[in-house]
Amino acid sequence: MARKERRSVTPVRQLHSETVTRATSVASRTVAKGERIVELPIGSVHADPAQPRQQFAGIDELALSVGKHGVKHPLVVRTHPEIAGAFMLVSGERRFRAAAAAGLATVPALVRDHETFLDAVIENVARERLSPVEEAQSYQRLKDEHGMTQAQIAESVGRTQSAVSKTLRLLEHTATVREFIDTGQMSASDSLYLLAIEDADVRDDLARGAVREGWSRAELQQQIARFAQTEPRAPRPGRRGASADHRAAATRLADRLTDRLGAEVKVAPRGEAGFAFSFVASDPDEAARIAARLGVQDALSDTDDL
């Protein structure tokens, strides 16, 4: 009988001085570049204070199972931003609480290394290895999993914040339009004009028409404008709604403001054919910087006592 291969994971015994370089497969989980699976002392793992979920049902029952069988699926953690040698949960807090309740000394964890992943993104962007949609997905991952702002992403990859903002908007497309972009049948910049159309099915139809007929950018814009004039609408009483041309103009203005202010600017419909522009700040320092560029920095001091 062939000897059964024994799999193991490498414990982190000295978090402040030992670098973990060995990893293992757990539950046939695929480990991407910039990730590793290790056994971490449970005391080195901290819950994310920004976790919106505060109630975790069934912890006692899960703790009994974990006590008998261990944690079957690894937690997902990242390097703690404030505590040296510690880690912060990205997902798996229910399993983490159950493991603590069961008295486990260590837990399996998938460690996502921010710097390694960021380096990979920078290299791929610089060498143009990514499709526009893949680039957008990488930026979104830096935002979601590593807490980076658009300004930080732009600085890291050597792009303007406006370019990063526009690239992220590609994720608003359906799978149909994304495929046209990835296969080179439609340029990423041309595809952004389609987002002036609210109906995703109509956007897909226009994209198919553009690819089939080989429309130029000007022809695509004309078709979008023509649709805006002929599209049957059922607007709310007293509201006309903005035309596709106006929505496209508002989007272009938001992009220009994003580039000028170095901060994400969002646009949304407001009132009769109007728009509201909002400035997105990830922290008080960024809010202060935006206010300074707008010349209204004194307004922030009025909220200090709130």
C-alpha positions in Angstrom: 0.0 0.0 0.0 1.3 3.4 -1.0 2.2 5.6 1.9 -0.3 8.4 2.3 1.2 11.8 2.0 0.8 13.9 5.1 0.1 17.5 4.7 1.1 20.1 7.3 1.0 23.8 7.8 3.8 26.0 9.2 3.1 27.6 12.5 4.1 31.1 13.2 6.0 30.9 16.5 7.7 34.2 16.6 5.5 36.8 14.9 7.9 39.7 15.5 11.0 38.0 14.1 10.1 35.1 11.9 8.9 35.4 8.4 6.6 32.7 7.2 7.7 31.4 3.8 6.1 27.9 3.7 2.5 27.4 2.8 0.2 24.5 2.2 -3.1 23.7 0.4 -6.1 23.6 2.7 -9.4 22.1 1.5 -8.1 22.3 -2.1 -8.2 26.1 -1.9 -6.3 27.9 -4.7 -3.7 30.3 -3.3 -3.0 33.3 -5.6 0.2 35.2 -5.9 0.6 37.4 -2.8 -1.2 34.9 -0.5 -0.2 32.1 1.8 -1.9 29.8 4.2 -0.4 29.4 7.7 -1.4 28.4 11.2 -1.6 31.6 13.3 -1.7 31.8 17.1 -5.3 32.8 17.8 -4.1 35.7 20.0 -2.4 37.3 17.0 -5.7 37.6 15.1 -7.9 40.6 15.7 -11.4 41.4 14.6 -11.9 44.3 12.3 -13.5 47.1 14.4 -15.2 48.4 11.2 -17.0 45.1 10.7 -20.7 46.1 10.1 -21.9 42.7 11.3 -22.2 42.7 15.1 -24.5 39.6 15.8 -23.1 36.1 15.2 -25.7 33.4 15.8 -24.9 29.7 16.5 -21.4 30.3 17.9 -21.8 27.7 20.7 -22.9 25.0 18.3 -20.1 25.9 15.9 -17.6 25.9 18.7 -18.5 22.3 19.5 -17.9 21.2 15.9 -14.6 23.2 15.8 -13.5 21.7 19.0 -13.9 18.2 17.5 -12.9 18.7 13.9 -10.9 21.9 13.9 -11.5 24.9 11.5 -12.1 23.3 8.1 -11.9 26.5 6.0 -9.1 29.0 6.7 -9.9 32.5 7.9 -8.9 35.4 5.6 -6.6 37.9 7.2 -4.3 40.7 6.3 -1.4 42.3 8.1 -2.6 44.5 11.0 -2.2 48.2 10.1 -1.4 49.3 13.6 -0.1 46.3 15.6 3.3 44.9 14.6 3.3 41.1 14.1 -0.5 40.9 14.3 -3.2 40.3 11.7 -6.7 41.7 11.1 -9.7 39.6 9.9 -11.0 40.1 6.4 -13.6 37.4 6.6 -14.4 34.4 8.8 -15.2 36.2 12.1 -17.8 33.6 13.0 -15.3 30.8 12.7 -12.8 32.9 14.5 -15.1 33.4 17.5 -16.0 29.7 17.5 -12.3 28.7 17.5 -11.7 31.1 20.5 -14.7 29.7 22.3 -13.5 26.1 21.7 -10.1 27.0 23.2 -8.0 26.5 20.1 -4.5 27.7 20.3 -4.0 28.3 16.5 -6.2 28.8 13.5 -5.6 28.2 9.8 -5.5 31.5 7.9 -5.1 32.7 4.4 -2.8 35.7 4.6 -3.2 38.3 1.9 0.0 40.4 1.6 -0.9 43.9 0.6 2.6 44.8 -0.6 3.0 41.7 -2.7 -0.3 42.0 -4.4 0.2 45.7 -4.9 3.7 45.1 -6.5 2.0 42.5 -8.8 -0.6 45.1 -9.9 2.0 47.8 -10.5 4.2 45.5 -12.6 1.2 44.2 -14.6 -0.1 47.7 -15.2 3.3 49.0 -16.2 3.9 46.2 -18.7 0.3 46.4 -19.9 -0.3 42.8 -19.1 -3.9 43.3 -17.9 -7.0 43.9 -20.0 -8.9 47.1 -19.0 -11.5 45.0 -17.1 -8.8 43.0 -15.3 -7.1 46.3 -14.4 -10.4 47.5 -13.0 -10.9 44.3 -11.0 -7.4 44.7 -9.6 -8.1 48.3 -8.5 -11.4 47.2 -6.9 -9.6 44.5 -5.0 -7.1 47.0 -3.7 -10.0 49.1 -2.5 -12.1 46.2 -1.0 -9.4 44.0 0.5 -6.6 46.5 1.3 -8.6 49.6 2.1 -6.8 51.8 -0.5 -8.5 55.0 -1.8 -8.6 55.9 -5.5 -6.0 58.6 -4.8 -3.6 56.0 -3.2 -4.1 53.5 -6.0 -3.4 56.3 -8.6 -0.2 57.3 -6.9 0.9 53.7 -6.5 0.4 52.7 -10.2 1.4 56.0 -11.7 -2.0 57.0 -13.1 -4.1 60.0 -12.6 -7.0 59.6 -10.2 -9.4 60.4 -13.0 -7.9 57.5 -15.0 -8.4 55.1 -12.1 -11.9 56.4 -11.5 -12.8 55.8 -15.2 -11.2 52.3 -15.2 -13.3 51.3 -12.1 -16.4 52.4 -13.9 -15.9 49.5 -16.4 -17.1 47.2 -13.6 -20.6 48.8 -14.0 -20.8 47.1 -17.4 -22.6 43.8 -18.0 -20.6 40.6 -19.0 -21.5 41.3 -22.6 -19.9 44.7 -22.8 -16.9 43.5 -20.7 -16.3 40.8 -23.2 -16.3 43.3 -26.1 -13.7 45.3 -24.2 -11.5 42.4 -23.3 -11.5 41.1 -26.9 -10.7 44.5 -28.3 -14.0 44.8 -30.2 -14.8 48.0 -28.2 -12.4 50.4 -26.6 -12.7 51.0 -22.9 -13.1 54.7 -23.4 -15.9 54.3 -25.9 -17.7 51.9 -23.6 -18.0 54.6 -20.9 -20.5 56.5 -23.1 -22.9 53.6 -22.8 -23.2 54.2 -19.1 -25.2 57.3 -19.8 -28.0 54.7 -20.6 -29.6 53.4 -17.4 -31.1 50.2 -18.9 -28.4 47.5 -19.0 -30.2 45.6 -21.7 -30.3 48.7 -24.0 -26.6 49.2 -23.3 -26.0 45.7 -24.5 -28.0 46.2 -27.6 -26.2 49.4 -28.5 -22.8 47.7 -27.8 -23.7 44.8 -30.1 -24.8 47.3 -32.8 -21.5 49.2 -32.4 -19.5 46.0 -32.8 -21.5 44.6 -35.6 -21.7 47.9 -37.6 -18.2 49.1 -36.7 -19.5 52.5 -35.4 -17.0 55.2 -34.7 -17.1 57.0 -31.4 -19.1 59.8 -32.9 -21.6 57.4 -34.4 -21.9 55.6 -31.0 -22.7 59.0 -29.4 -25.3 59.8 -32.0 -27.0 56.4 -31.5 -27.0 57.0 -27.7 -28.5 60.5 -28.3 -31.1 59.1 -30.8 -32.1 56.4 -28.3 -32.6 59.1 -25.6 -35.0 60.9 -27.9 -37.1 57.9 -28.9 -36.9 55.8 -25.7 -40.4 55.3 -24.3 -40.4 56.6 -20.7 -42.8 56.6 -17.8 -41.4 59.5 -15.7 -42.7 60.5 -12.4 -45.3 63.3 -12.5 -43.6 66.7 -12.7 -40.2 65.2 -13.6 -38.8 65.3 -17.1 -35.6 63.4 -16.4 -32.2 64.1 -17.8 -31.3 63.2 -21.4 -28.5 60.8 -22.3 -26.5 63.8 -23.5 -26.9 65.6 -20.2 -26.0 62.5 -18.2 -22.9 62.0 -20.3 -21.9 65.7 -19.8 -22.4 65.3 -16.1 -20.3 62.2 -16.0 -17.5 64.0 -17.9 -17.7 66.9 -15.5 -17.4 64.5 -12.5 -14.3 63.0 -14.1 -12.8 66.4 -14.6 -13.5 67.4 -11.0 -12.0 64.1 -9.9 -8.8 64.9 -11.8 -8.7 68.5 -10.6 -9.4 67.8 -6.9 -7.5 64.5 -6.6 -10.5 62.9 -5.0 -13.4 60.8 -6.3 -16.4 62.8 -7.3 -19.7 61.0 -7.8 -22.7 62.2 -9.8 -26.4 61.2 -9.3 -29.7 62.5 -10.7 -31.4 65.2 -8.6 -34.7 66.9 -9.3 -36.0 67.7 -12.8 -33.1 66.9 -15.1 -30.6 68.0 -12.5 -27.6 66.3 -11.0 -25.9 66.2 -7.6 -22.2 65.9 -7.2 -20.7 64.4 -4.1 -17.1 64.3 -3.0 -15.8 61.1 -1.5 -13.3 61.3 1.3 -11.8 58.2 3.0 -10.6 59.9 6.1 -10.6 63.4 7.8 -7.2 64.3 6.3 -8.5 63.7 2.8 -11.7 65.7 3.6 -9.5 68.6 4.8 -7.4 68.4 1.6 -10.6 68.6 -0.6 -11.9 71.5 1.5 -8.7 73.3 1.1 -8.7 73.0 -2.7 -12.3 74.2 -2.7 -11.4 77.1 -0.4 -13.8 76.1 2.3 -11.4 74.6 4.8 -12.8 76.8 7.6 -16.1 75.0 7.3 -14.6 71.8 8.7 -13.8 73.6 12.0 -17.6 74.1 12.5 -18.1 70.3 12.9 -15.3 69.7 15.4 -17.7 69.7 18.4 -20.4 67.5 16.7 
